[in-house]
């Protein structure tokens, strides 16, 4: 009985950790493509999403005053 329970726990742990690894890899790929398209690092900037009656805007500002 203990062997069955340990085996079940191991299978459960392995099954739940794989999607997290795939999710992290997917997120990194999305970040990489976004940085390339935007032309700047998302980690070095802050995005402000503004909603207006006639639409919206995304304002991006550098986190560091020295970063042009």
C-alpha positions as CSV (number, residue, x, y, z in Angstrom):
1,X,0.0,0.0,0.0
2,X,2.8,2.5,0.8
3,X,4.5,1.7,-2.5
4,X,1.3,2.5,-4.4
5,X,0.8,5.7,-2.5
6,X,4.4,6.8,-3.1
7,X,4.2,5.9,-6.8
8,X,0.9,7.9,-7.1
9,X,2.5,10.9,-5.5
10,X,5.6,10.7,-7.8
11,X,3.4,10.5,-10.9
12,X,1.3,13.4,-9.6
13,X,4.3,15.5,-9.0
14,X,5.8,14.8,-12.4
15,X,2.5,15.4,-14.2
16,X,1.9,18.8,-12.5
17,X,5.5,20.1,-13.0
18,X,5.7,19.6,-16.7
19,X,3.0,22.1,-17.6
20,X,4.7,24.7,-15.4
21,X,8.0,24.2,-17.2
22,X,6.3,24.5,-20.6
23,X,4.4,27.6,-19.3
24,X,7.7,29.2,-18.3
25,X,9.3,28.4,-21.6
26,X,6.3,29.8,-23.5
27,X,6.3,33.0,-21.3
28,X,10.0,33.5,-22.0
29,X,9.4,33.1,-25.8
30,X,6.6,35.6,-25.7
31,X,8.7,38.1,-23.7
32,X,11.6,37.7,-26.2
33,X,9.3,38.3,-29.2
34,X,7.6,41.3,-27.6
35,X,11.0,42.9,-26.8
36,X,12.1,42.4,-30.4
37,X,8.9,43.9,-31.8
38,X,8.7,46.8,-29.4
39,X,12.4,47.6,-29.7
40,X,13.0,47.8,-26.0
41,X,13.1,45.6,-22.9
42,X,9.8,45.1,-21.1
43,X,11.9,44.5,-17.9
44,X,13.5,48.0,-18.1
45,X,10.2,49.8,-18.8
46,X,6.8,50.4,-17.2
47,X,3.6,50.3,-19.3
48,X,0.6,52.4,-18.4
49,X,-2.7,51.4,-20.1
50,X,-5.0,54.4,-20.4
51,X,-8.7,54.2,-21.2
52,X,-10.5,57.1,-22.8
53,X,-14.0,57.6,-24.1
54,X,-12.8,57.5,-27.6
55,X,-10.3,54.6,-27.2
56,X,-7.1,54.1,-25.3
57,X,-3.4,54.5,-25.2
58,X,-0.3,52.6,-23.9
59,X,2.3,54.9,-22.4
60,X,5.8,53.4,-21.9
61,X,8.4,55.0,-19.7
62,X,11.9,53.9,-18.8
63,X,12.4,52.7,-15.2
64,X,15.8,54.4,-15.0
65,X,16.2,58.2,-15.6
66,X,19.5,57.4,-17.3
67,X,18.0,55.1,-19.8
68,X,17.1,56.9,-23.1
